[in-house]
């Protein structure tokens, strides 16, 4: 007997970086079929209203560790197993893409350990969405031929030798989850003599009507952006391609200083979508 036959299935799906129109057709189709949706904080509420059927259960399992309100990964794993073992179709919905700086490995391991069928549905990651909506090609002729995806949320993540390499490269550098350590990030690159033509962009709440883009030369950072607080989520792009933003910016947000993804105020809660889907009218 196939051990998967008596259990449900889990769909690990990316919701895109903010704009609800950026969700894939495949992810939307699975949401319309789901019995249970376990959703991250960085998922547009419009997606849940638009695609999740009224009979389905939506459970918010967001993470916001630095503010003390967060759903432990162990709890999420237990919920995935619980609902799938009841024979339900579970969509584990993550902001951006499921495989970029997420805990998908933990969830894959628990699915395999419990012999639960699963499928991985990719989404538009924050780097693609933020760079596109800011008008910054991540690679461009005479500017950069490669791009690196990184994070710098604590000092031990990047070694001294790697800082030297990052400062010397002509690759575009994209930093996730690093806005609160941006001062140190810039200091490390400058200390390792990064090229003076290098520019930096911070893209706040990318692809939403709350998007704001801040740019400067990396050696101008102390004067223009140092000690500024950026709203979550924010993505950082470092490289010569940032200079293209001035020429190709096409999208601008209109809700300066407001949160698109509301900060968490309480741990896991369960909600149901009995209201009619709302029309999305947020595109500028």
Protein Blocks (a to p, Z undefined) as FASTA:
>chain_A
ZZklmpccdddddebjmiamlpcfklmmmmmmpmbdcddfklcfklmmmmmcfkbccddf
bdcfknopacdfklmmmmmmmmmmnopacddddehjfkgopaklmmmmmmmmnopacddd
ddddfklmmmmmnopafbdghkbgcdcddddfbfklpcfklmmmmmmpmbdcddehklmm
mmmmmmmmmmnopafkbccdddehehiakbccddddfklmmmmmgoiacdddddddedjk
lmmmmmmgcbdcfbehiafbdcdfbdcdddddfbccdddfkbZZ
